[in-house]
Amino acid sequence: MFVKGKELWCHLDGFSMAPTDPHELSLWEGKDAKIASWLLSSVKPHMVNNLCGFTTVKAMWDYLQWIYYQDNSA
């Protein structure tokens, strides 16, 4: 909800792709880094090492979904 409230959810759901224009790319990377810092500060310390190798928050988010996804269908 926090990321949605900041209108940055598009970085996590893949809707916002990295632009090719250098100025726009710089702004996009700044937003991505901001979300990464929020994500890294909200996970357990042992998970930080697993996430630091990813270059985008979308990749981090996909990894976390893969690790913690639970299929409760019977």
PyMOL CGO cylinders between C-alpha atoms (Angstrom):
from pymol import cmd
from pymol.cgo import CYLINDER

trace = [
    CYLINDER, 0.00, 0.00, 0.00, 2.88, 2.35, 0.78, 0.3, 1, 1, 1, 1, 1, 1,
    CYLINDER, 2.88, 2.35, 0.78, 4.35, 2.05, -2.73, 0.3, 1, 1, 1, 1, 1, 1,
    CYLINDER, 4.35, 2.05, -2.73, 0.91, 2.45, -4.31, 0.3, 1, 1, 1, 1, 1, 1,
    CYLINDER, 0.91, 2.45, -4.31, 0.37, 5.55, -2.19, 0.3, 1, 1, 1, 1, 1, 1,
    CYLINDER, 0.37, 5.55, -2.19, 3.59, 7.00, -3.57, 0.3, 1, 1, 1, 1, 1, 1,
    CYLINDER, 3.59, 7.00, -3.57, 2.33, 6.22, -7.12, 0.3, 1, 1, 1, 1, 1, 1,
    CYLINDER, 2.33, 6.22, -7.12, 5.31, 3.96, -7.80, 0.3, 1, 1, 1, 1, 1, 1,
    CYLINDER, 5.31, 3.96, -7.80, 3.61, 0.55, -7.98, 0.3, 1, 1, 1, 1, 1, 1,
    CYLINDER, 3.61, 0.55, -7.98, 4.27, 0.51, -11.74, 0.3, 1, 1, 1, 1, 1, 1,
    CYLINDER, 4.27, 0.51, -11.74, 7.93, -0.24, -10.97, 0.3, 1, 1, 1, 1, 1, 1,
    CYLINDER, 7.93, -0.24, -10.97, 6.93, -3.44, -9.17, 0.3, 1, 1, 1, 1, 1, 1,
    CYLINDER, 6.93, -3.44, -9.17, 4.26, -4.72, -11.52, 0.3, 1, 1, 1, 1, 1, 1,
    CYLINDER, 4.26, -4.72, -11.52, 6.40, -4.24, -14.63, 0.3, 1, 1, 1, 1, 1, 1,
    CYLINDER, 6.40, -4.24, -14.63, 4.22, -1.56, -16.18, 0.3, 1, 1, 1, 1, 1, 1,
    CYLINDER, 4.22, -1.56, -16.18, 7.01, 1.02, -15.99, 0.3, 1, 1, 1, 1, 1, 1,
    CYLINDER, 7.01, 1.02, -15.99, 9.95, -0.10, -18.08, 0.3, 1, 1, 1, 1, 1, 1,
    CYLINDER, 9.95, -0.10, -18.08, 13.32, 1.64, -18.13, 0.3, 1, 1, 1, 1, 1, 1,
    CYLINDER, 13.32, 1.64, -18.13, 13.21, 4.43, -20.73, 0.3, 1, 1, 1, 1, 1, 1,
    CYLINDER, 13.21, 4.43, -20.73, 15.92, 4.91, -23.35, 0.3, 1, 1, 1, 1, 1, 1,
    CYLINDER, 15.92, 4.91, -23.35, 16.20, 8.70, -23.05, 0.3, 1, 1, 1, 1, 1, 1,
    CYLINDER, 16.20, 8.70, -23.05, 19.17, 9.43, -20.72, 0.3, 1, 1, 1, 1, 1, 1,
    CYLINDER, 19.17, 9.43, -20.72, 17.34, 12.11, -18.71, 0.3, 1, 1, 1, 1, 1, 1,
    CYLINDER, 17.34, 12.11, -18.71, 14.20, 10.00, -18.32, 0.3, 1, 1, 1, 1, 1, 1,
    CYLINDER, 14.20, 10.00, -18.32, 16.33, 6.97, -17.46, 0.3, 1, 1, 1, 1, 1, 1,
    CYLINDER, 16.33, 6.97, -17.46, 18.04, 8.92, -14.69, 0.3, 1, 1, 1, 1, 1, 1,
    CYLINDER, 18.04, 8.92, -14.69, 14.66, 9.88, -13.17, 0.3, 1, 1, 1, 1, 1, 1,
    CYLINDER, 14.66, 9.88, -13.17, 13.38, 6.31, -13.53, 0.3, 1, 1, 1, 1, 1, 1,
    CYLINDER, 13.38, 6.31, -13.53, 16.50, 4.87, -11.86, 0.3, 1, 1, 1, 1, 1, 1,
    CYLINDER, 16.50, 4.87, -11.86, 16.11, 7.31, -8.98, 0.3, 1, 1, 1, 1, 1, 1,
    CYLINDER, 16.11, 7.31, -8.98, 12.55, 6.13, -8.37, 0.3, 1, 1, 1, 1, 1, 1,
    CYLINDER, 12.55, 6.13, -8.37, 13.63, 2.50, -8.68, 0.3, 1, 1, 1, 1, 1, 1,
    CYLINDER, 13.63, 2.50, -8.68, 16.43, 3.06, -6.15, 0.3, 1, 1, 1, 1, 1, 1,
    CYLINDER, 16.43, 3.06, -6.15, 14.01, 4.72, -3.73, 0.3, 1, 1, 1, 1, 1, 1,
    CYLINDER, 14.01, 4.72, -3.73, 11.72, 1.70, -3.86, 0.3, 1, 1, 1, 1, 1, 1,
    CYLINDER, 11.72, 1.70, -3.86, 14.71, -0.65, -3.49, 0.3, 1, 1, 1, 1, 1, 1,
    CYLINDER, 14.71, -0.65, -3.49, 15.77, 1.14, -0.31, 0.3, 1, 1, 1, 1, 1, 1,
    CYLINDER, 15.77, 1.14, -0.31, 12.25, 0.81, 1.09, 0.3, 1, 1, 1, 1, 1, 1,
    CYLINDER, 12.25, 0.81, 1.09, 12.16, -2.87, 0.17, 0.3, 1, 1, 1, 1, 1, 1,
    CYLINDER, 12.16, -2.87, 0.17, 15.60, -3.62, 1.59, 0.3, 1, 1, 1, 1, 1, 1,
    CYLINDER, 15.60, -3.62, 1.59, 14.79, -1.85, 4.84, 0.3, 1, 1, 1, 1, 1, 1,
    CYLINDER, 14.79, -1.85, 4.84, 11.59, -3.84, 5.27, 0.3, 1, 1, 1, 1, 1, 1,
    CYLINDER, 11.59, -3.84, 5.27, 12.94, -7.38, 4.86, 0.3, 1, 1, 1, 1, 1, 1,
    CYLINDER, 12.94, -7.38, 4.86, 14.83, -9.48, 7.36, 0.3, 1, 1, 1, 1, 1, 1,
    CYLINDER, 14.83, -9.48, 7.36, 18.60, -8.87, 7.35, 0.3, 1, 1, 1, 1, 1, 1,
    CYLINDER, 18.60, -8.87, 7.35, 19.42, -12.33, 5.97, 0.3, 1, 1, 1, 1, 1, 1,
    CYLINDER, 19.42, -12.33, 5.97, 17.29, -11.56, 2.89, 0.3, 1, 1, 1, 1, 1, 1,
    CYLINDER, 17.29, -11.56, 2.89, 19.18, -8.38, 2.01, 0.3, 1, 1, 1, 1, 1, 1,
    CYLINDER, 19.18, -8.38, 2.01, 22.12, -10.36, 0.60, 0.3, 1, 1, 1, 1, 1, 1,
    CYLINDER, 22.12, -10.36, 0.60, 19.74, -12.34, -1.62, 0.3, 1, 1, 1, 1, 1, 1,
    CYLINDER, 19.74, -12.34, -1.62, 18.21, -9.15, -3.02, 0.3, 1, 1, 1, 1, 1, 1,
    CYLINDER, 18.21, -9.15, -3.02, 21.31, -7.01, -3.54, 0.3, 1, 1, 1, 1, 1, 1,
    CYLINDER, 21.31, -7.01, -3.54, 22.28, -8.82, -6.74, 0.3, 1, 1, 1, 1, 1, 1,
    CYLINDER, 22.28, -8.82, -6.74, 19.16, -7.68, -8.60, 0.3, 1, 1, 1, 1, 1, 1,
    CYLINDER, 19.16, -7.68, -8.60, 19.38, -4.57, -10.77, 0.3, 1, 1, 1, 1, 1, 1,
    CYLINDER, 19.38, -4.57, -10.77, 15.71, -3.52, -10.59, 0.3, 1, 1, 1, 1, 1, 1,
    CYLINDER, 15.71, -3.52, -10.59, 13.02, -3.58, -7.94, 0.3, 1, 1, 1, 1, 1, 1,
    CYLINDER, 13.02, -3.58, -7.94, 10.84, -5.55, -10.36, 0.3, 1, 1, 1, 1, 1, 1,
    CYLINDER, 10.84, -5.55, -10.36, 13.43, -8.34, -10.26, 0.3, 1, 1, 1, 1, 1, 1,
    CYLINDER, 13.43, -8.34, -10.26, 13.58, -8.12, -6.45, 0.3, 1, 1, 1, 1, 1, 1,
    CYLINDER, 13.58, -8.12, -6.45, 9.80, -8.23, -6.24, 0.3, 1, 1, 1, 1, 1, 1,
    CYLINDER, 9.80, -8.23, -6.24, 9.56, -11.21, -8.58, 0.3, 1, 1, 1, 1, 1, 1,
    CYLINDER, 9.56, -11.21, -8.58, 12.14, -13.07, -6.49, 0.3, 1, 1, 1, 1, 1, 1,
    CYLINDER, 12.14, -13.07, -6.49, 10.25, -12.35, -3.26, 0.3, 1, 1, 1, 1, 1, 1,
    CYLINDER, 10.25, -12.35, -3.26, 7.00, -13.49, -4.85, 0.3, 1, 1, 1, 1, 1, 1,
    CYLINDER, 7.00, -13.49, -4.85, 8.68, -16.70, -6.00, 0.3, 1, 1, 1, 1, 1, 1,
    CYLINDER, 8.68, -16.70, -6.00, 10.11, -17.37, -2.52, 0.3, 1, 1, 1, 1, 1, 1,
    CYLINDER, 10.11, -17.37, -2.52, 6.98, -16.56, -0.53, 0.3, 1, 1, 1, 1, 1, 1,
    CYLINDER, 6.98, -16.56, -0.53, 4.17, -17.55, -2.90, 0.3, 1, 1, 1, 1, 1, 1,
    CYLINDER, 4.17, -17.55, -2.90, 1.76, -20.04, -1.37, 0.3, 1, 1, 1, 1, 1, 1,
    CYLINDER, 1.76, -20.04, -1.37, -0.77, -21.85, -3.50, 0.3, 1, 1, 1, 1, 1, 1,
    CYLINDER, -0.77, -21.85, -3.50, -3.61, -22.62, -1.12, 0.3, 1, 1, 1, 1, 1, 1,
    CYLINDER, -3.61, -22.62, -1.12, -5.87, -24.20, -3.69, 0.3, 1, 1, 1, 1, 1, 1,
    CYLINDER, -5.87, -24.20, -3.69, -6.99, -27.66, -2.67, 0.3, 1, 1, 1, 1, 1, 1,
]
cmd.load_cgo(trace, "trace")
